[in-house]
Amino acid sequence: MRELLNRKQLYNAVYEIMEHKLNLPMIADFKESARLNEDLYMDSVMILQLILHLELELGVHIPDEMLVPKDFHTVSSLLDFLEGLSPSSPLKKEKGI
């Protein structure tokens, strides 16, 4: 059985990816209001890497046409985007993982 990830689980997943996969130097500034570019110092390449890791780690497909800059402005807007993915491509995770 599979379950949807809640906001806290998404927040933790994004944090883990930024800390351990992207080795983000400014991880201490990570919070929902943090701006990806200005506060966390993520450039466009790092954001693309983040998207790739989100797809791999969370088992979700994010179509290129869904990628708009406003969804990657802050951690909060990124979480909103991830929560709002269509039912045809929900964020799911294996129970117990």
Residue pairs with C-beta under 8 A, 6 or more apart in sequence:
1 95
2 92
2 93
2 94
2 95
3 92
3 93
3 95
4 90
4 91
4 92
5 13
5 58
5 82
5 91
5 92
5 93
7 79
7 83
9 93
10 58
10 79
10 82
10 83
10 91
11 32
11 75
11 79
13 54
13 57
13 58
14 50
14 54
14 75
14 78
14 79
14 82
15 27
15 30
16 57
17 50
17 53
17 54
17 57
18 24
18 27
18 30
18 40
18 50
19 27
19 30
21 49
21 53
21 57
22 42
22 46
22 49
22 50
22 53
24 30
24 40
24 41
24 42
24 46
25 41
26 39
26 40
26 41
27 40
29 39
29 40
30 40
30 75
31 75
32 74
32 75
32 76
32 79
33 74
33 75
33 76
34 40
34 74
34 75
35 73
35 74
36 42
36 47
36 72
36 73
36 74
36 75
36 78
37 43
37 73
40 75
42 50
47 72
51 62
51 67
54 60
54 62
54 82
55 61
55 62
58 82
58 91
58 93
59 91
59 92
59 93
60 82
60 85
60 89
60 90
60 91
60 92
61 89
62 85
62 89
63 89
66 85
70 77
71 77
71 78
71 80
71 81
72 78
72 81
82 91
83 91
85 91
